[in-house]
Amino acid sequence: MKELIEYIVKSIVNKPEEVVVTEERDSERVILKLQVAPEDMGRVIGKQGRVAQAMRTLLRVIAVREGIRADLEIV
């Protein structure tokens, strides 16, 4: 899951070297925290949050297949 988010975000930002994804695991939950350069924040969120929502949807689909819950936080 972490690799998928990294790949998507690095594809759309101007400074892919500043993309950092950290993963925190709980018993049944995974929280992915995404950090990007301040000037790339708008690209990651997208108009009306559409890009961020699409990434969260993909993340949830993968998590359901694995039997866990997953959330994406953009820091």
Backbone torsions as a table, in degrees:
resi	resn	phi	psi	omega
1	MET	NA	-43.3	-179.5
2	LYS	-61.0	-41.6	-178.2
3	GLU	-66.4	-36.5	178.7
4	LEU	-63.3	-47.7	-179.9
5	ILE	-63.0	-43.1	177.6
6	GLU	-58.7	-45.6	-178.7
7	TYR	-62.2	-46.5	-179.0
8	ILE	-62.8	-48.4	-175.6
9	VAL	-67.4	-42.3	180.0
10	LYS	-64.4	-24.1	178.9
11	SER	-75.1	-24.8	-173.8
12	ILE	-107.5	-13.4	-177.5
13	VAL	-92.4	164.0	177.6
14	ASN	-84.9	-25.4	-179.9
15	LYS	-121.6	78.7	-177.3
16	PRO	-65.8	-21.0	179.8
17	GLU	-70.5	-16.6	-179.5
18	GLU	-97.1	6.5	178.5
19	VAL	-80.8	125.5	178.5
20	VAL	-130.9	124.8	176.8
21	VAL	-119.5	121.1	176.9
22	THR	-111.8	147.7	-176.0
23	GLU	-119.6	127.9	175.3
24	GLU	-117.5	123.3	-178.3
25	ARG	-106.9	139.5	173.9
26	ASP	-114.9	-170.5	-180.0
27	SER	-64.0	-44.7	-179.7
28	GLU	-127.6	14.9	-173.6
29	ARG	-139.8	142.3	176.2
30	VAL	-122.3	130.6	176.5
31	ILE	-115.9	121.1	176.1
32	LEU	-102.1	124.2	178.8
33	LYS	-106.6	125.2	-175.4
34	LEU	-109.8	127.7	176.3
35	GLN	-122.3	131.9	177.1
36	VAL	-133.4	170.8	176.1
37	ALA	-63.4	146.3	-178.4
38	PRO	-55.4	-36.2	-179.1
39	GLU	-74.6	-14.7	178.1
40	ASP	-95.9	-2.8	-176.8
41	MET	-59.2	-40.6	179.7
42	GLY	-64.5	-35.8	178.5
43	ARG	-67.5	-38.4	-177.6
44	VAL	-72.0	-38.8	-179.4
45	ILE	-76.7	-43.7	178.8
46	GLY	81.8	171.3	178.9
47	LYS	-66.5	126.5	-179.1
48	GLN	55.1	25.7	176.3
49	GLY	75.1	18.5	-174.8
50	ARG	-68.0	-40.4	-179.1
51	VAL	-66.8	-45.8	178.8
52	ALA	-62.0	-41.5	179.6
53	GLN	-65.7	-37.6	177.9
54	ALA	-65.0	-41.2	177.7
55	MET	-64.5	-40.8	178.2
56	ARG	-63.7	-38.4	179.0
57	THR	-64.4	-46.1	177.1
58	LEU	-60.3	-40.2	179.6
59	LEU	-63.6	-42.2	179.1
60	ARG	-65.4	-38.3	179.1
61	VAL	-62.3	-44.7	178.9
62	ILE	-64.9	-41.0	-179.1
63	ALA	-64.6	-39.7	178.9
64	VAL	-62.1	-39.3	177.9
65	ARG	-62.1	-33.5	-179.4
66	GLU	-89.0	-7.3	178.5
67	GLY	80.2	27.5	178.9
68	ILE	-130.8	175.3	174.1
69	ARG	-106.6	145.7	-179.6
70	ALA	-139.4	142.0	177.8
71	ASP	-131.5	150.8	177.2
72	LEU	-118.0	123.9	175.7
73	GLU	-113.9	129.0	177.2
74	ILE	-99.8	114.9	-173.5
75	VAL	-94.0	NA	NA
